Amino acid sequence: MSEKPKAHNQFLTEFPTIAAAYEQLATASHDSGPLDGKTRQLVKLALAIGLGHEGAVHAHTRRALEAGIAPEEIKHVVTLAVTTLGLPNTVAAYTWVNDLLNG
């Protein structure tokens, strides 16, 4: 499985106060509602796909796999994008997800 990008780690290392605040915010947002962990991971993946952020799609695909989410479930999230984001954007997300599923 791929690791977080070097620049991501460097930023959080150089700015530990921001890193700590970011982690607190992430924990608070995850703990603030009724969604279970699997659902939260799939939503986060969908948001990353919607934004078209390759790095975030990689990160959330990795986290989904680590959470025990099946590749078929991850690909289903990708296919749901086609009617909202269009085929080209969906195919791009498909390639990003497959970077981890086939990697």
VOPAGU-2260 file (C-alpha; in pm, 1 decimal, decimal comma):
REM VOPAGU-2260
SITE   aa  ch    i         X         Y         Z
SITE  MET   A    0       0,0       0,0       0,0
SITE  SER   A    1     130,3     348,7     -77,9
SITE  GLU   A    2     240,7     586,5     192,1
SITE  LYS   A    3     132,6     945,3     242,5
SITE  PRO   A    4     309,6    1185,6       7,1
SITE  LYS   A    5     642,4    1319,3     126,2
SITE  ALA   A    6     521,2    1681,3     112,2
SITE  HIS   A    7     221,3    1593,5     333,1
SITE  ASN   A    8     446,9    1445,8     599,5
SITE  GLN   A    9     698,1    1730,3     573,7
SITE  PHE   A   10     426,3    1993,5     617,9
SITE  LEU   A   11     286,3    1826,6     928,7
SITE  THR   A   12     634,9    1778,6    1072,0
SITE  GLU   A   13     735,1    2139,3    1009,7
SITE  PHE   A   14     409,4    2274,0    1155,1
SITE  PRO   A   15     323,7    2047,0    1451,1
SITE  THR   A   16      69,6    2288,9    1601,0
SITE  ILE   A   17    -127,4    2286,3    1276,6
SITE  ALA   A   18     -92,3    1907,6    1257,7
SITE  ALA   A   19    -234,5    1867,5    1608,4
SITE  ALA   A   20    -523,9    2104,0    1537,9
SITE  TYR   A   21    -597,5    1924,5    1211,5
SITE  GLU   A   22    -607,4    1587,4    1387,8
SITE  GLN   A   23    -839,9    1728,9    1656,5
SITE  LEU   A   24   -1072,9    1866,2    1389,4
SITE  ALA   A   25   -1071,0    1534,2    1202,8
SITE  THR   A   26   -1153,6    1343,9    1521,5
SITE  ALA   A   27   -1431,4    1586,7    1611,4
SITE  SER   A   28   -1589,0    1566,1    1265,7
SITE  HIS   A   29   -1577,2    1185,2    1266,2
SITE  ASP   A   30   -1722,8    1161,9    1617,6
SITE  SER   A   31   -1995,7    1424,1    1573,0
SITE  GLY   A   32   -2256,2    1217,1    1393,5
SITE  PRO   A   33   -2422,2     879,4    1358,7
SITE  LEU   A   34   -2234,9     743,5    1055,5
SITE  ASP   A   35   -2029,5     432,6    1115,8
SITE  GLY   A   36   -1663,2     411,2    1020,5
SITE  LYS   A   37   -1720,5     227,9     692,9
SITE  THR   A   38   -1979,0     478,0     576,8
SITE  ARG   A   39   -1755,2     770,5     673,9
SITE  GLN   A   40   -1466,0     627,0     472,4
SITE  LEU   A   41   -1685,1     577,8     165,7
SITE  VAL   A   42   -1823,5     932,4     195,6
SITE  LYS   A   43   -1471,2    1073,3     227,3
SITE  LEU   A   44   -1369,3     879,2     -84,5
SITE  ALA   A   45   -1671,3    1013,4    -272,6
SITE  LEU   A   46   -1586,6    1370,0    -169,3
SITE  ALA   A   47   -1228,2    1327,3    -288,6
SITE  ILE   A   48   -1353,8    1191,2    -620,4
SITE  GLY   A   49   -1595,9    1482,3    -654,4
SITE  LEU   A   50   -1316,7    1731,6    -599,9
SITE  GLY   A   51   -1096,1    1555,5    -853,8
SITE  HIS   A   52    -804,6    1538,3    -611,0
SITE  GLU   A   53    -587,5    1244,0    -710,4
SITE  GLY   A   54    -386,7    1246,1    -388,3
SITE  ALA   A   55    -698,5    1249,9    -173,7
SITE  VAL   A   56    -851,5     966,3    -377,2
SITE  HIS   A   57    -534,5     766,7    -318,1
SITE  ALA   A   58    -541,9     846,0      53,6
SITE  HIS   A   59    -906,9     759,4     101,6
SITE  THR   A   60    -878,4     443,0    -108,0
SITE  ARG   A   61    -588,1     337,3     113,4
SITE  ARG   A   62    -786,1     416,7     428,7
SITE  ALA   A   63   -1090,9     231,9     295,6
SITE  LEU   A   64    -883,7     -79,4     231,2
SITE  GLU   A   65    -725,5     -52,1     576,6
SITE  ALA   A   66   -1078,3     -31,9     722,2
SITE  GLY   A   67   -1165,6    -362,7     555,3
SITE  ILE   A   68   -1379,0    -216,6     278,0
SITE  ALA   A   69   -1386,8    -449,4     -22,1
SITE  PRO   A   70   -1247,4    -336,4    -358,7
SITE  GLU   A   71   -1592,2    -393,3    -511,6
SITE  GLU   A   72   -1743,4    -144,9    -265,0
SITE  ILE   A   73   -1474,4     110,8    -345,6
SITE  LYS   A   74   -1536,0      69,3    -718,7
SITE  HIS   A   75   -1909,4     110,2    -659,7
SITE  VAL   A   76   -1838,9     455,8    -516,0
SITE  VAL   A   77   -1649,6     535,7    -836,8
SITE  THR   A   78   -1935,9     419,6   -1059,4
SITE  LEU   A   79   -2183,4     635,6    -867,8
SITE  ALA   A   80   -1990,3     941,3    -985,6
SITE  VAL   A   81   -2067,2     893,8   -1354,2
SITE  THR   A   82   -2408,0    1064,7   -1364,2
SITE  THR   A   83   -2297,3    1355,5   -1146,5
SITE  LEU   A   84   -1937,4    1413,9   -1255,6
SITE  GLY   A   85   -1942,1    1273,7   -1609,1
SITE  LEU   A   86   -1757,3     987,6   -1769,9
SITE  PRO   A   87   -1412,5    1152,7   -1808,0
SITE  ASN   A   88   -1395,9    1248,6   -1438,5
SITE  THR   A   89   -1522,1     907,6   -1335,3
SITE  VAL   A   90   -1263,9     730,6   -1550,1
SITE  ALA   A   91    -992,0     948,4   -1394,4
SITE  ALA   A   92   -1110,1     847,4   -1046,0
SITE  TYR   A   93   -1121,7     485,3   -1160,9
SITE  THR   A   94    -755,0     501,2   -1258,8
SITE  TRP   A   95    -660,0     662,3    -924,6
SITE  VAL   A   96    -846,0     398,0    -725,7
SITE  ASN   A   97    -688,6     123,7    -933,8
SITE  ASP   A   98    -342,6     266,6    -859,4
SITE  LEU   A   99    -397,8     119,6    -510,6
SITE  LEU   A  100    -619,8    -177,2    -592,2
SITE  ASN   A  101    -378,9    -305,2    -855,4
SITE  GLY   A  102     -61,2    -168,5    -699,1
